[in-house]
Amino acid sequence: MKEIRLEPQAPLHNYVEIAVQDFPHGSEGEPRTRCKVTAEFAAFDVQQLQKRGLDYEAAIKYYESWLYEVIKMNLAQDWTCIGGWDEVMNIIKEKVAAYY
């Protein structure tokens, strides 16, 4: 299982860009940004989740699952996060909470 680190950029009102870094321990070289993922949480995005009947907790679980799957697709393998997950999810939780 690949180990990665997430590094969120400064969040904007309706999205945050997240750098996915592999080789976080530097064993195969310095950490490098493998890809970037944009998590969007504009009113329209959250309203789509609400229309599906998701409450706040379910919406956060959706974002967690979505983020894992998008990164997995980009890395073409399962992964585990050794840093930055809580920071990213705290940004998403704060922004999504504004709509509930």
SULRAUR-V900434 format. One record per backbone hydrogen bond with DSSP energy under -0.5 kcal/mol. CO is the residue of the C=O (numbers start at 1). NH is the residue of the N-H. Records with the same first field share a line. If there is no record, write none. Layout:
CO = NH ; NH
This chain:
2 = 80
3 = 23
4 = 82
5 = 21
7 = 19
14 = 41 ; 42
15 = 12
16 = 39
17 = 9
18 = 37
19 = 7 ; 21
20 = 34 ; 35
21 = 5
22 = 32
23 = 26
26 = 29
32 = 22 ; 34
35 = 20
37 = 18 ; 39
38 = 40
39 = 16
42 = 46
43 = 47
44 = 48
45 = 49
46 = 50
47 = 51
48 = 52
49 = 54
50 = 53
55 = 59
56 = 60
57 = 61
58 = 62
59 = 63
60 = 64
61 = 65
62 = 66
63 = 67
64 = 68
65 = 69
66 = 70
67 = 71
68 = 72
69 = 73
70 = 74
71 = 75
72 = 76 ; 77
78 = 2
80 = 4 ; 82
83 = 6
84 = 88
85 = 89
86 = 90
87 = 91
88 = 92
89 = 93
90 = 94
91 = 95
92 = 96
93 = 97
94 = 98
95 = 98
96 = 99
97 = 100
